[in-house]
């Protein structure tokens, strides 16, 4: 009797799974990753706090409101920095800048990589050779060295860093898209569209691109995390976002001093923790998306 009930339950579950839409299937698979769900909540909460920084922050980020390097207190929850600015308020605004750099750099690199990958994979021939050789040339340079040289050549600043990171991170996405397009180009439904005389724009952006979104989305999460780390590294070295604008990277700049490291941990631990938490959360979400979007996943 118990086996019959179990069989009936399995049949019902299989029917429910068979009737669900693609997005319901992806969400069901994504929910199985508890760390990814927690990470999603963390990113939403921190992103919301950054977005609402003008409302949440008790002080203006650049206003001198307390003693120099004041310890955390009831008035200043995370203390004050070397010139008396509230660390908590600057932290909220710094998250906005770091997230903006990561998101915008990811968008730029994704658009550039997708366009070049589509052209190289679909047309092949000379276009493919030129694009792929240029891609190989960019990838042959040590990544961090290329970023540092570009940041040193151009004037440090928010939008310069976004553009530098955006135009350095595209080769991986271009190669990924090209590989997927090469496979899709030989499928029957693409050949059918070509025979039917469908416009090139329709074939590329309505048939091929939607079938490559899943790997692009997964790869973009890693680019987002990497861009935030790169911004933090460049700002820490003084080549990124420039003071008085707060970013998580330049808030860590004071940690170059041994006195700050040992006696004033409130000046660097909160910013460092936020970088670690955000990057780990984004990576966990990317891992869960990879499994959820995998057509072979059960």
Secondary structure, 3 states (H helix, E strand, C coil): CHHHHHHHHHHHHHHHHHHCCHHHHHHHHHHCCHHHHHHHHHHHHHHHHHHCHHHHCCCCCCCECCCCCCCCCCCCCCCECCCCEEHHHHHHHHHHHHHHHHHHHHHHHHHHHHHHHHHHHHHCHHHHHHHHHHHHHHHHCCHHHHHHHHHHHCCCCHHHHHHHHHCCCHHHHHHHHHHHHHHHHCCHHHHHHHHCCCCHHHHHHHHHHHHHHHHHHHHHHHHHHHHHHHHHHHHHCCCCCCCCCCCHHHHCHHHHCHHHHHHCHHHCHHHHHHHHHHHHHHHHHHHHHHHHHCCCCC
